[in-house]
C-alpha cells in the first residue's frame, strides 16, 4: 500500500538513485535506498491505471483486437538505467509503462493523433522511433502521460505509453529473449556484433513489411542468411520455446501476476494477486534477493487473461513464433532468388 502520509522529497529520491548506482555503498544504505525506490515506484500505480484507461479507450476505436499490457519497471532495470544515463531516479519517464500492440502502422498514426489531443499527454516529451529509429533498429512510438489529478502523493508523475505494430513487438521481445537466454544485453546496447547486426537488419526487413518510412532499400537477404546460420537463430529460438513451457493457458489470472523466471532451469513460476498492495511485499522481497543475481528475473504485470499475458510478454515464455515465421519468409525469398 502506498504510504500517502510519507513525504518523499525529490532530494530523497535523487539521493537514493545515487546510492543504488554506487556499488561501494554499504548494505544498510542500499537497503534504505531500495525501500525509497520501491515506495517511489508504488506511487506510479494510480497514474498508470489512468494512462492505461486513456490508451485503451483510444486504441479500441481503431483496433478491437489490439493487445495491451502494463507494468511497473523492475528494480534491476531501473538501476541499470541509472547507470547508463545521467538522469536521476526522480526524472525517469518510464518507471510506469503501458503498451498497445496493433495490426498496422496506419492504426499507430491514428492512435497517436488522438492521444495528442489529450491534455494529459506531454507535447514535448516522448519519441517517435518509427520516423527516427534507434541505432539498434528499435521502432515504435513512445508518448508520455503526466498525472494532473488531485492525489498529492503522485502529482506530476509520468507514465510511458508505447505503441507498436505486431512485427515491431515480435522484434523487440525476441531481442529480450536472446538477452535472457544468451546473456547478451542487446537491449542495453551491449552484446556481440553479430547479434546486433542481425537484429538491425531484421528490423529493417520488418519495417518494409509494415510499410514504414526510414528504411534501407538495400537487399540484405544474403547477410541475414549468413548471420542466421552462424548464430543458429531459428534452432536456438525454437529450442528455447520447447524448454520453457510449464505454463498453462487454462489458469485464470487475478488482477496482478508476479512472474519469476529461473534462467538456468528455464522455468517460469507465477504468483496470483488481487491487487498491487497484496503483491507488493512479496515483489519487493524477491527483488531485493535477486536484483544482483542475473540468473533470475522478477516482473509484476497486470493483464486481463493468461493469453494476453503471453502475447504482451512473450519474452518471459521464450515465444518467438511470430519472429521465426517472418524470418523464415525472409530466408525463403533469398533462396528463391538464388
LINCORJO-V711577 format. One line per field, one symbol per residue. phi: phi as a letter, one per 30 degrees, with the letter a starting at -180 (. if undefined). A space follows every 50 residues. Layout:
phi: ???
This chain:
phi: .ddddddcdddddddddddddddcddddddddddddeddddeddddeddd ddddddeddddcbdcdcbabacddeddddddeddbddcedcdcbdcabbb ccdadededdddddddddddcddccjacdcdbddddjdblcccccbdbdc dddbdidcbdcccbddddddddddeddddddchciddcicjddddddedd ddedddddddhcdhbcdddbedddedddddchededdddedddcbdbcdd dcdddbbccbccdddhbccbbcbdaddddeddeddddedceccddbbbbc bbbcadddedddbdddbhccedddeddddddddddddd
